[in-house]
Amino acid sequence: FSKEGFFYNKRYFKNKKLDINDYIVETNVTSMRYSNLMQEAFGDKGKDPFLVLIDAEGFDCKIILGMGKNSPFLPQQMIFEHKSCQKKEKVQTFQYLQSLGYTVQKADNANAVAWRSK
């Protein structure tokens, strides 16, 4: 996990004469597959989620590329941050979503939306 997001606001801390490191806590995080997370959240209800918002501090594209093509939990709509993805990974992510039937569009310099009709 990267502290990069915190350092984005480094100037704010400096102006307030605060040490940014006093506000960072390192912790272990359990990771899980997208399908396992959705299974835990939705169970066997047989419905895919309507909207999934991904904001994973630079891992958004990796999460999307890890979604199985046959996952029963592919959402109708998705919002994700593309600005932290490597250029090649961003292209792969957009192409992968398109191969799954999504229309993908950059919403701004940081975020993208993807939607599909059933």
Buried (B, 14 or more C-beta within 10 A) or exposed (E): EEEEEBEEEEEEBEEEEEEBEEEEEEEEEEEEEBBEEBBEEBEEEEEBBEEBEBEBEBBBBEBBBEBEEEBBBBBBBBBBBBEBBEEEBBEBBBEBBEEBEBEBEEEEEEBBBBBBEE
